[in-house]
Amino acid sequence: MDNNSTEFKMIQSVVLDDANDTLIILDQTVLPNEKVFLHLKEMKDIWDAIYKLKVRGAPAIGIAAAYGLYLGTKASQAKTYEELHKDFAEVKSFLASSRPTAVNLFWALNRMESRLLQEAGKSLSEVKEALRQEAEWIREEDEQVCESIGKHALSLLKENWGILTHCNAGTIATAKYGTALAPIYLGQEQGYNFKVYADETRPLLQGARLTAWELQEAGVDVTLICDNMSSIVMKEGKVQAVLVGCDRVAANGDTANKIGTSGVAILAKHYGIPFYVCSPLSTIDLECKTGDDIHIELRSDDEVTSQWYEKPMAPKDVHVYNPAFDVTDHSLITAIVTQNGIAYAPFEESLPKMFDQK
């Protein structure tokens, strides 16, 4: 791997500039044409960045939310712990309203609240410093989690394999390495010579704009395909495994991920290709029994009809259905790879055990 690719992997898509009370994020909506870092100070701008996918990827959303909640609380003029807790709760509720599906958002916000409660009785400056520390730990732990997921997933793959992926679960969606792309980066370092096929991922084109961009920057052999080309590359024997990330995993193994993922899983099942979901434990929601309990976010019509075109590419006022996610049935999933190991069906038994591993 050359120096440019190593430098790229070290890019952090979410950074806290504490001295200037600023959250810095890589604006993923303008990639690959521009590399723009936004400097956000207001809660409404942080909310907007999460909602409009300027920062995206479940782990990165969690990191941004934790930093945002810290900055919002830091700015509080409260004189007592009770007043600070009230201000904290208002910021937490506001940020939580930005994206309803990604469990990492709520996990990070709840973890910050747990730390706030632990610090009751200390000075307000100590409480605020504890929240900063907790947010930093969330980011550092995610980097370690991604590397561990990558190592476990790499054990399932062989040299020279073709790997298909959907959406973007890479380094810019996390603290570092990514989830589904982590084994690809680690394999690149070890000379596995993977050939990656990246679905473009309509309608927001995360595969085309983000995955293809970051893999190419890292020197990985990547080929971009339209979503409806997945079947033919599988049939032609070009794909030996599918790797995807996820936004929420239910207790039975049903998995919510970017729209189109379930279709890829169905194709993989048909062609006898293993389908692996790479998931931090923070994305596994054991309180959510099945995929039927996962709320699917519906997004604006223009993402489908006009956002990526100079002129609208659909009839004016046509009805549009634009769910951001779909749910892949657990029966289509070969394994769920976590930082603590690999879970196989029945997932109701194997997933809880992942939380018990050291």
N, C-alpha and C positions, 0 to 999 in steps of 0.2 A: 504494500500500500504506500502511495507517495505522500509527501508532506501535505499536499493540498487536501487529500482525503482525510488525513488525521486531523487537520485543522477544522475541517467541516464537522466531523463527529463531535468536536468539542464545543460547537455552537450551542448556546443555551437559549431556548426559545422564550424562557420566562426568567427574569432577573429582578431582584429587589435592590433598588438604590435607596437605602435607608436614609443616608445623609440628606438626600433631596426629597424625601417622602414620595418616592416615585416607583411605580411598577413599570418595568421595561419589557415589552413583548415583541417578538418577531411577528410582523403582520403576515399571516399565512394566506390572506385573501389576495395579495398582489404577487405572490410567487407564481411562476418562476421568473417573471419578467423583471421584478424589482426585489431587492432585499432591503426592507424598511423596518426599522425598530421604532415602535411607538412608545412615548414616554407619558404615562397615565398617572394623574394625580387625583382626579375626581372619581367617586364611586360610580357615578352614572357612566363614565367612560370605561371603567373596568367591567361593569355589567354589559355594556354595549360590545366590548371586545369578546366577551364570552358568548353572548347571544349571536353575534354576527360571525362567529367562527374565526375571528382574527387570531385568537388563541384557541386551539382545538386539540383533540386527543384527550381521552379520559384523564390520564395522569397529569398532563399539562394544565388541564382545566382545574384540577384539584390544587395544584401548586399555585396557580394564579389566584384562586379563590382564597387560599390560606394567606398569601401575601396581601391580598386586597382587604381581607378582614382585619389583619394586623394594622394596616395603614389607616383603615377607617376608625379603628379603636384608638390608635395612637393620636389621631386628630381630635379625639373627644376632649371636651373641656370639663368633664365631670370632676366633682370634688370628693365624691365618695365611691366606694366599690359598687354600691347598689346603683348609683347613677351610671357608672361605667358599664355595668352589666346590662343596663337598659339600652345604652347606646350601642353596645356590642350586638345585642339581640336584633336591633333595628337593621344594622348593616348586614348581619347574617341572613335575616329574612329577605332582604333586598337582593343580595347576591344569589341566594338559593332559587329565586324566581327566574333566573336567566336561562337555565336549561333543565328540563324536567326528567331526562332519561339517564344521563351519565351519573352513575352512583358515586363516582369519585368526588364529584362536587359536594354532595351532602356528607360523604365520609370525611372529607377534609374540614368542612365547616363544623361538623360535630366534634371532630378531634380537637379543633381549636377551642370549642366551648368547654370540652372536658378539661383542658389545660387551664382555662379561665377559672373554672370552679375549683381546681386544685390550688390556685393561688390566692383564694379568698383569705383575707386577714393580713395580706402583705400591702406594702405601699403601692400606690397606683403606678409609679414608675417601674417598680419591680414586676407588677402584673403585665404591663405593656412589654417589658423586656422578655418576659417568659413567653408571651405570644409570638414575638419575633423569633425567638429560639425555636419554638415549636414549628413555625412555618419553615424555617431553614431545615429542620430535621425531616419534615415531610419531603422536601426536595432531595436531600442527601439520601434518604432511604429509598426514594424512587430510583435513583441511579443504581444503587446496589441491587434492588429488586429486578430491574431490567437486565442487568448483567447475569443474574442468577437464572432468570427465565431463558435467556439466550443460551446458557450452557446446557440447561435441561433439554431445550428444544433441539439444539445441535446434535444431541445424542440420538435423536430420532432420524437424522438425515444422513445421506451418504454423499461422497464427493461427486462432483459433476452432475448432480441432480438438477432438474428444472423445477423451479419453485414458483407457484402462482400466488399472488397476494391481491387483496381487495382493499380499497381505501388507503389510508395512511396510518400505520402504527409504528412510525419510525422515531428517529432521535428528536425531530422537531415536535413530536406529539408527547414527549416525555422529558425527564431530566437529562437522559443520555441513553443511547443505544436503541431505544424503542422497546416494543414488546414483540410483535410479530416479525419485525426486521432485525431484532437483536441477534438471532442465530445466523442471519445472513452476514451481518457485520463481523461477528466472531469467526464465522467460516471464512470470510474474506481474509482475515488476519492469518488464518491457519492454512490457506491455500486450497480450500474446498472447491473453488472454481464453479460456484453456483451460476446458473443462468436463470434470471428472474423474469417472469412475465407479470406485468403490472396492469390490472384492470384500470381503465380510465376513471371509473366510479362516477357515473352520472347521478344527479345533475350538477354537483358541485366540483366534480373533476379532481378529487383529492389524489387519486392515483396518478393522473396525468400531471397535475401541477406540482404535487408534493413528493409522492413516492418516487416517480421517475426522476425528478430533479435531484433529490438527495442521494439516491443510489448512484446516479450518473456522476454526481460530484464526488462520491466516495470511490469511484473506480469499479463499481460492480457492473457486471454484464447484465443490462436490463433492457427489455423490449416492452414497449407500450402497446396494449391492445384495447380495442373497444370492449365494453362489458359483454356484448353478445358474441364475442369471439372466443370466450373461455371454452366452450364445448369443442370447437375444432382443434384447439391446441392440445386439449386433453385426448381427443380421439387420435390425433397424430402421434401420441406418445411423447410429447415434449414436456409434459408435467408429471413429476413423480410425487409431489406433495403440495398441499395447499396450507398456507399459514395466514391466519387473520388475527386481528386484535378483537376487542369487544368493549362495549360500554356498560353491560350488566350481564351477570350470569345468575340464573335462578338456581334454587337448591337442587332441582332435578336435572340440571345441565343445559336447559334451554338457554340460548345466548342471544342477546340483542347486540347487533352491530350495524354498521352503515348499510343503508338500503342496497339490496342486491346480494348480500352475503348468503342468504338462505338459498338463492338460486345457484350460486357457486357450489354450495354444499350438496345440493341435489345432484348436480352434474358430477361432482367428485364421487358420490356414492354410486352413480350409474357406471362410471368408468373404473371403479375399484381403486381410487386414489385416496390415500389418507388425508383427512381434513383435521388440522390441528388449530385449536383456539389458544392463543397466548394471553393469559390473564393474571394480573396482580391479584393477590388475595383481597385487596381493597375494592376490587370490582365484582367480587363474588358476594351476592346478597342471599344469605341463607334464610332470611326472613321472607323472601320472595319465593313462593312455592314452585311456580311454573312460569313459562313465558307469557301465559295469559294475564299474569298480574303485572307485567311490565308496561308502563305508560309509553306510548309511541308518540313522539313529537311530530306535529304537522307544521310544515314550513310554507313560506310564501310562494305564490304561483310564479312569480317572475324568475325564480331560480330555474324553472323548467322552460319557460317560454322566451325569456329575453336576456337574462343576466350576462350570458357569455357571448352574445351576438351583437353585431353592429346594428342589425335590424331584428325585430321580433321574428321568431321562427315557428310561430303557431298562430292560428286564427285569433283575431281580437275577441276577447271575452269568452274564449273557450273554457270549459270547466277543467280544472287541474286538480289532481290528487297527488300530494307531495309529502309522503311520510319520510322522515329522516332516517328511520331505522326499520329493519325487519327482524324477526326472531327465527333463529335456526333451531329446529327441533333437536333435542339431545340425541335422538336416534341416528342423526346424520354426522355426529361429531365423533371422531376416532379417539381423541384425547384432549384434555384441557391442561395446558402447561402452566404451572405457577412457579413462583420463586422457591417454593418448598418441595417441588417434585411434580410428577406427572399423574393426573387423575384419569382413571378409565371408568367406563360404565360398570356397575350402576353408580351414577354420580351422587345419588342421595347418600351413599355410603362413603365414597372416595373423597368428595369435596370437603366434608367436615374434618377428615383426617389430615388434610393439607394444613389446617390451622393449628394442628397439634405438633407438626414437625418443627424441629429446631434447626 
